[in-house]
Amino acid sequence: MISPVLPSYSRSPLSFERGEGAWLIERDGRRFLDFAAGIAVVSLGHSNPRLVKALTDQAQKLWHTSNLFTVPEQERLAEMLVEHTFADTVFFCNSGTEAGELAVKMARKYRAETGSPERTTILTFEGSFHGRSTTMISAAGSEKLTKGFGPLTPGFRHLPFGDHDALRAAAAEPDVGAIMVEPVQGESGIRPLPDQCLKGLRDLCDEHGLLLIFDEIQCGMGRTGKLFAHEWAGITPDIMMVAKGIGGGYPIGALLATEEVGRVMTPGTHGSTYGGNPLGCAVAAEVMTAMTEEGFLDGVSRKAGHLRQKLEGLVADHPDVFEKVRGSGLMLGLVCKAPNLDVIRAGHAQEIIMAPASDNVVRLLPPLTITEEEITEAVARLDRAASAVEAALAAAE
């Protein structure tokens, strides 16, 4: 039977009916350790009791009114984000892609309102991923994302990843108004920008009067052991895109900005029917409460160190399958020598879920609430999966 669902994904035949913390339960009863977390979305684990309570309590009161009215849950969540970040103002939407769309609009509107309307170009980087709307694939620019979808949105200049000379030259061009970057690139294979590079980006933006836009959709919300990844570098952006982990599984996104930049988005300049609805904001507020509790982020860093150590040993034990580990916190990638999809399929046989990425990388993005015992069990399953891949490689020779 042909599925009525649009065939825009190559889907695994696995079908899960339940989740418990770091575990997914298949319809046939098998229990899988989830090291994808819905691609860094299920930040506090599946069916987290705190989030279930926040959702059901709010669902019994009010789901939706629209942004024609003040939404108390939205105000509360915005206050929490402002308290714990660089931002002075927040706009809520439904996804990271929507946050990216507003980031572009805000950056260009700021230029138009501050006397430099010609500075519409935004610098982005090879390997970036900011979403799948026409404007966001135009921002990333890779053929994999854009082929067949032209004409694309103009106004982006794509630079080689790590080419400082090209960056400095481009930043000085008179049409450039902003730089947009992921502190840790996710889809391209878990590539962190070193702290000194993030500091250099801030200095470069200040030197040329550019806005700095951070895309922390995948690497934010505790994923690296700080609430947001850029905090490790001790600098701040002017605009930041947030989604995925902020809802713990409920679809919600946010665009954070300084007062200086955000003030240009006056009534009528942007909107969202569902953005900032009471249900989503109630859940996200509970996520924020949990992540900002004393010891939570320290626990993420401790568990990340345990996972990193175990993975380094795994790579050493399977040199024909893995090349190295890279990434930060609980956002790690195994750079593979064997095909990464072979590793992922072998993982399914050992009842562990992982996510693919470019550059032949397997992404490991477990819930931030995973235990050290579950990490140890996951790496044991990965070890068995790697042995199966080795056996298949040997049989093919």
N, C-alpha and C positions, 0 to 999 in steps of 0.2 A: 504494500500500500504506500502510495506517495503521500508524504506529509503535507498538510495544508500550510505549514509554516514556510515563509520565504527562505529559500536555500542560501542565505548569505553567510552561514556558518558551516564549517565541517565539524559536525557534532559527534562526540563519543556516544556509543550506545548505552552508557551508564545512565541510570535514571534514579535520582535520590528522592526519598519521600519524607525524610526526617533529618534533623541535625541536632547534635548535643555537644556544645562547646567546640572542641577541635575535631569532632567526628561527624561524618556524613553516613547515613544508613541507606543502603540501596534497597529497592523494592523486594529483592530476594533475601534481605536480612544481613548482607555483608556490611561490615563496618570499616570505613575508609578514614584514615587520617587525612585531614584537609590542609594541605600546604599550598593552597591557592587562595582560599578564603574569598571566593567570588571575585578574584583579581584585586586583592587588597581592600575589599569592601567589608567583610564580616570581621570587623576589628575587635569586637568583644566576644566573639564566638557565636555559634549557632544557638538560637532560642535562649539567649541570655535572659535570665529571669528579671533582671532590672529593666531591660529594654521591653520585654513582653509586658511588664506591669505599666511602664510609661505609655506604651502604645494602647493597651486596653483601657487604662484609666482615661486617656484623652478621647479614645474612640467612643466612650460612653457619654461624653460631654459634647464635643463639636469636632467635625472633620474639616470643614471648609467654609470660608466666608468670602474670600478674595481680598486682594490688596486695596480695595476701595475703603477698607476699614482698618483700624489699628488692631493688630493681632498680638495679644499679650504674650503668647508663647514665642512669637517671633522676636519681640522686644527683649525677652529674657535671654534667648539664645544669642542675639546680637551683643547684648551687654557682656555675656560670658566670653565671646570671641574677642571683643575689644579689650577686656581685662587681661587676657592672656596672650595678646599679640601686639604687633606694631600698629594695628588698624584703629581708625577712628570711626569708620562707618562700614556697614555690611549690607549687601543685597543678596537675597535668597532666591535660588532657582531650583531646578530639578536634577541637574547633572553637571559633570565637569565640562562637557562641551558647551553648555549654555553659559557657564561661568567664563569660559574662554571667549565666547562671542561678546559678552559684555566687557571683558578686559580690553579687547580691540576697540570697541566703540568708545569706551571711556578714555583710552589713551589718545585717540584721534579727536574726540570732542575736547579734551583738555588742550590740545594744540590749537584747535580752532578758536577756543575761548580765551587763550592767553597770547594771541598775537603771532602765532607761527603756524598757520593752517597748511602751509606747504610741507610740514614735517610729518607726513603720514606713514612713511615707511617704518616697518617694525623688523628688526633683525632677529632671525631665528637660526637654529642649528641643525646640521645634518644628524639624522637619527632621532629627531624630536617627534613627539606624538602629543597632540593637544585635543583630539577628538575627531569625529567623523562627519561633521557638517561641512558644507562646501568651503566656508571660510577657514575652518580649523585644518582641513587637509591642505588647503592652500598655504597655511602657516607652516606646516611641516614640510611640504614640498616634495616628498619622496615619490618616485614613480609607482611604488607599490600601493600608495594611498590615492594617487591622483589620476592614474591612467584611465582614460575613458570618461572622466567626469568634468572635462572642460566645457566652457571656459571657466577658469579659476578666478578667485577673488584676487585682485591685484594688491600691491602694497606691502609685500613681504620680500625680504632678501635673505637667502639661505647661505649660511657660512659653514665651512668645514669645522667639525667638532675638534676643539683643541688647537686651532690655528690662531694664535694670538696676534700675529701680524695682520692677518686678514680682518680680524675683529677691530683692531685699532684703526685701520684704514677706513673700514665701513662706518664706524661710529662717528668719524669726522665729516661724513657726507652731509650736505645741507638739508637733504630731504628726510633724514632719519630722525625719528622722534622717540623710539623706545627699543628696548631689548627684551625678548621673552625667552625664558629658559626654564627647564626642569632641573632643580638641584641634584636630583638623581633621575636619569633617564630610565624609564621602565620598559616600554615596549621594544626599545632597541637593544635590550640585553643587560639591564641593571648596570648602567654606567654612571657612577657618581662624579660630580664636579668637585675637584679638591677645594678645600676651604680657601686656599690662597687665590684660586680662580674666582670664587664667589666674591671675595673681598675686592679682587681686581675689577670685576664687573661693576660693583657698586662705585668704586673710585672712577672708573671710566664714564659711567652714567653721570656722576656728579661733575666731572670735568667738561663734558659736552652738553650738559643740560638735558639728558635723556631720562625717560621713565624706565624703571626696572620692574619688570613683571615676572613673578615667579609662578610657575605651574607646580603646585604641590598636591595635585589631585591624587596621585598614587603614592608619593613619598611622604605626604603629610599625615597628620593625625596620629602621632606617636610611633609611626612605622620605623623611624631610625633611632628611637630612644629619646628624642626631644619631641615636643608637640609638633613642631615643624622642622624640616631638615635644615633650612637655612640658619637656624639658631646656632648650629655647631660653628658656623663661621663668624658669628657675632655681628652680623649685618642685617639690614632689613630692606625689603622691597618697597615700592610705591603702591603696587597692586599685586594681589595674590589670588589665584584660583584654587578652590578647595572643593572636594566632593568625596566619593568612595567611602573611606572609613568614617567620615563624620556622621553618617546615618546608621552605621553598624549593620547595614543591610536594607534600611529604608532609603528609597531614592530621594536624595536632597543634595544640592550643591550650594556654594556660596562664593561671592566675590568680595574680597576685603580690600580696603583702600585707606590711604591717608585722607584727612579732611581736605587738604589742599587739592588733591586730584578728584576726590569724590564730589566736591561741591558743584562740578559742572553738570552733573546728572540731575537736572531739575525736573519737576513734574512734567510727564509726557515724553521724556527722552528714552525711557526704557520701561519694560513691564513684564509680568509673568502671571498667567492665570493661576497656576498651582503653586508657584514658588512661595516658600515661607508659610505653607498651610499649617494649621495647628498640629495635625498628626505628626508630620515630619519634624517640626521644630521641637515637639515634646520628646521625641525619641533622640534627636541629636543633642538636646540639652542634657539628657541622661548620659549620653556618650561623653560629652564634655565634662560632666561632673565626675564620672569614673576616671577619665584620663588625667584630670588635674588633682585627683586625690593624692595625698602624700604617699610616696613609694611606688606608684604605678609605673612611671616612666623609668625609674631606677630598675624596677623589675624587668621591664622590656630590655634594657641594656644588659642586665645580667643573663637573661635567657638568650639574648643574641650572641653573647660571648660563648655560651655553652654550645649553641648551634654551630657557630663558626669553627670552633675547635673540632667538633665532631666531623664537620664537612671537610676540613683540611685533611683529617685522617682518611676519610673516604676517598678523596682525590688521590692521596698517596697509595692507597690500596688498589686503585683501579686506574692506572695511568693510561690504559688503552681506551677508556670510556670518558674520562674527565681530564680537562686541562688545568683548571684553576677555579677558585671561588672569588667572586667579587661582589661588592655591594656594601650596604651599611645597615646596622640594626637587624630587624627582622624583614629586611628587603634584600634578599641575597640571590645571586645567580650562580649556577653551575655552568661554566663554559665547557661545552662537550667536545670531544673528538669524534665519538660515535654520533649518529644523527640524534638530535634532541628529541624528536618525536618517538624514536625507538625507546629512549630512556623513559619517556612519559608513559608509553604503552606498557613497558615492563613494570613500571610503578603501579599501574592499574592492576596488574596481575598480583602484585604484592599488597594491594589495598592501601595505596597512598596516592593522593591527588596532587599534581603539580601543574604549572602553567608554562606554555612555551613562550619564547621571545625571539627576536631577531638575533643574528650573530651566533646561531646554534647554541642558544642558552636555554636552560631550564630555570624558570623562576620559582623561588621558594618564598611564599608570602603567608605564613601561618597566622591564625588569629593571635593578637597580642596577649591574649589570656592563656595561651598554651602553657603547659607545665614542662619542667625539665625532664620529667619522666616520659612525657609524650614526645619530646624532642629526641630522646634517646631511642625510643621505639621507632620513630620515623626514620632515623638514620639507619637503624638495623634493617628496615624494609627497603630503604634505598640501596643498602649494601647487597641485599638479595637481588634487587632489580638490576644492579650493575653487573652482578655475576651472570645473570641470565643474558644480558646484552653481550658480555664477553663470550659466552658459550655460542651465541648466534653468530658472532663475528668469526669465531674459530671454525664453525661448521661451514661458513660460506667461503672459506679460503680453499 
